[in-house]
């Protein structure tokens, strides 16, 4: 449950950065990190 809040906050922060820089690099990198985390965690339902 703690990780869910961290992931959500990071996604918001990186979304703001992406909006300011007008680039999808950070969001794409975040999605890769999320996918790699999901592969190692069976409790991914709490994140989204």
N, C-alpha and C positions, 0 to 999 in steps of 0.2 A: 504493500500500500504506500509505503514511503517513496519507493522508486516511481510510482505512478505520478505523484506530485512533481517529482524532479523532472521527469520526462516532459510533463505538460508545461512546466515553467520554461524549460530549455527551448521547447518548440515555439513558445510565444516570443521569447527573446530573439531567437534566430529568425523568426518571421519578421520582426521589426527591423533587424539588420538587413534582411533580404529586401524589404520594401525600400529602405534608404539607399541601398546600393543597386537596386534594380537588377538583381541577379539571383538565379535559383541555386547557386552553388551551395550555400549553407543549408538550405532545406533538403537538397538532395543528399548531402553528407549526413544530415540528421536522420533521414530515412534509412540510410545504410546502417547507421549505428543502431537504430531501432530493430531492423531486421536481424542483425547479428545478435542482438540481445534476446529477441524472441526465440531464436534457435536454441538458446541455452536456458530458457525460462518457460515453464509450462503455465505460469500464472499471468500470461500476457493479456488476459481479459480485463485485468484491473487497469491497464495502461490506457486503453481506449474504450 
